[in-house]
Structures are given as C-alpha cells and as structure tokens.
Amino acid sequence: MASGRIEVAAIVGSLRQHSLNRSLLQTAMLVAPERLHIYELSIDRLPFFNEDLERQGDPPLVAEFKAALDRADAVLIITPEYSYSIPGVLKNALDWASRPVGRSVLRHMPLGMMGASVGRSGTMRAQLHLRQICVQLGAVPLPEPEVYVTFAADKFNALGELTDPTALDLTKQLLTRLGEWADMLNARRPPPR
Ligand SMILES: Cc1cc2nc3c(=O)[nH]c(=O)nc-3n(C[C@H](O)[C@H](O)[C@H](O)COP(=O)(O)O)c2cc1C
C-alpha cells in the first residue's frame, strides 16, 4: 500500500558530534522512499525531567518537542546502546513525552527503531529495552525488520555514509515498512486531542 506523504520525526539517542547513529539517520534520509519526509527533533537542550518542573507547566522546549511529536505521522528512533540499554538523554526525552500520565503524546504512534554500536550487539539490548518502554508510551513499534548495525566503526565511510550492503538493504526495508505501518495505524488512530 503506497499512499500520501508521511512526516517522520526522528530522534537520535547520541549527542556526540560525530555520532555513528546520526550518520545512520543521514543515510536513512537519503535512502527513504520519497513519500517519507524525515527530520530530526533535537533532544540535547531538554531539561532533566522533574515533576516539580512539570507542575509549573511544560518548559517551552519541552512543549515544542511534544507539539512536534504530536504533528508527526510516525517516529523513528536511532540510538546507540549505553550499558545494555538506551542512553539517559533519550530516556529523558521519552519520559517527557510520556506525560501527563495516560496522555502520552506517543500514544498509538507508529514507531520505527534502528541502531549502530561499535560492538557485536549492534544495539540489540537497547532496542529490546526501547520496545519495553513503548508499552508505557503507548507507541506501536514496527515488529520487523530489526536493524542492528554491528561493528559500526567499520561500516561508515569518511563522509559518514553507511557502506555495508546488508545494513543498507535492511535500512531501506525498515523505512518502506515504516511507511506502510504508518498508513495502517493512522487509518485507525483517533483524531488529535
Ligand atoms: C556510556 C557508554 C556505554 C556504552 N555501552 C555500550 C553497550 O552496552 N553496548 C555496546 O554495544 N556499546 C556500548 N557503548 C559503545 C557505543 O556503541 C559507541 O560509543 C557508539 O559509537 C555510540 O554511538 P554514537 O557513535 O552514535 O555516539 C557504550 C558507550 C558509552 C559512551
């Protein structure tokens, strides 16, 4: 099923300037089906989640972040694995998105995930944790393909382009499936609040 344009808000779980995961996002932007418009939402200036802060109303950057998520048709998370899980900065952003309780902005949101790590796990454990977190967020993760870019330091060239044919092919497959996933879920999704 190929229908209209899909706005895909992407979040990268690394703040590093030469992040392999941001290179993976740049590759995704280049190889995505034409109808997917992928753009990054930055999370680096979001304050640490704190219920005291939240009680005073969402800080402006948080409100902007949540509004941008709300406008998206799908979300793509591209993240490294830190200590067998997702990085704290990403968890912080998702904690803000999950609030207020029962009104997560990611509820019913089609969500794709990928990751690159320098080791052999290729972020497999981080992605499993992310799937678990999606339960509380109410986001609906695409089941497959799973994209784990293993030994990632060797799989990008000097321009930051993904050169591994298998990882590249899986990335293309995931993006095509994410478009179909968004078509299917958004047809059933309740109208915006
Ligand atoms: C705090 C920290 C924890 C890490 N833990 C893991 C890990 O559990 N598994 C893994 O495969 N790589 C781990 N790494 C290595 C990352 O895969 C590597 O730093 C990767 O390049 C980070 O992604 P980035 O290039 O997008 O910043 C860790 C790195 C850091 C800084």
The ligand as an SDF file (V2000), in Angstrom:
LIG
                    3D

 31 33  0  0  0  0  0  0  0  0999 V2000
   28.4910    5.2210   28.4240 C   0  0  0  0  0  0  0  0  0  0  0  0
   28.6480    4.2560   27.2830 C   0  0  0  0  0  0  0  0  0  0  0  0
   28.1410    2.9850   27.3760 C   0  0  0  0  0  0  0  0  0  0  0  0
   28.2360    2.0900   26.2970 C   0  0  0  0  0  0  0  0  0  0  0  0
   27.6700    0.8560   26.3970 N   0  0  0  0  0  0  0  0  0  0  0  0
   27.6280    0.0540   25.3090 C   0  0  0  0  0  0  0  0  0  0  0  0
   26.8870   -1.1670   25.3390 C   0  0  0  0  0  0  0  0  0  0  0  0
   26.2830   -1.5310   26.3220 O   0  0  0  0  0  0  0  0  0  0  0  0
   26.8560   -1.9110   24.2080 N   0  0  0  0  0  0  0  0  0  0  0  0
   27.5000   -1.5290   23.0490 C   0  0  0  0  0  0  0  0  0  0  0  0
   27.4120   -2.2270   22.0550 O   0  0  0  0  0  0  0  0  0  0  0  0
   28.2150   -0.3820   23.0040 N   0  0  0  0  0  0  0  0  0  0  0  0
   28.2860    0.4090   24.0930 C   0  0  0  0  0  0  0  0  0  0  0  0
   28.9710    1.5990   24.0500 N   0  0  0  0  0  0  0  0  0  0  0  0
   29.7500    1.9360   22.8440 C   0  0  0  0  0  0  0  0  0  0  0  0
   28.8960    2.5950   21.7730 C   0  0  0  0  0  0  0  0  0  0  0  0
   28.4170    1.5800   20.9280 O   0  0  0  0  0  0  0  0  0  0  0  0
   29.7350    3.5730   20.9500 C   0  0  0  0  0  0  0  0  0  0  0  0
   30.2980    4.5700   21.7870 O   0  0  0  0  0  0  0  0  0  0  0  0
   28.9230    4.2010   19.8260 C   0  0  0  0  0  0  0  0  0  0  0  0
   29.8010    4.7970   18.9100 O   0  0  0  0  0  0  0  0  0  0  0  0
   27.9480    5.2470   20.3790 C   0  0  0  0  0  0  0  0  0  0  0  0
   27.1170    5.7290   19.3610 O   0  0  0  0  0  0  0  0  0  0  0  0
   27.3740    7.1190   18.6090 P   0  0  0  0  0  0  0  0  0  0  0  0
   28.5490    6.9090   17.7150 O   0  0  0  0  0  0  0  0  0  0  0  0
   26.1100    7.3480   17.8380 O   0  0  0  0  0  0  0  0  0  0  0  0
   27.6550    8.1790   19.6410 O   0  0  0  0  0  0  0  0  0  0  0  0
   28.9040    2.4940   25.1180 C   0  0  0  0  0  0  0  0  0  0  0  0
   29.4370    3.7940   25.0320 C   0  0  0  0  0  0  0  0  0  0  0  0
   29.3050    4.6670   26.0850 C   0  0  0  0  0  0  0  0  0  0  0  0
   29.8350    6.0840   25.9450 C   0  0  0  0  0  0  0  0  0  0  0  0
  1  2  1  0
  2  3  1  0
  2 30  2  0
  3  4  2  0
  4  5  1  0
  4 28  1  0
  5  6  2  0
  6  7  1  0
  6 13  1  0
  7  8  2  0
  7  9  1  0
  9 10  1  0
 10 11  2  0
 10 12  1  0
 12 13  2  0
 13 14  1  0
 14 15  1  0
 14 28  1  0
 15 16  1  0
 16 17  1  0
 16 18  1  0
 18 19  1  0
 18 20  1  0
 20 21  1  0
 20 22  1  0
 22 23  1  0
 23 24  1  0
 24 25  2  0
 24 26  1  0
 24 27  1  0
 28 29  2  0
 29 30  1  0
 30 31  1  0
M  END
$$$$
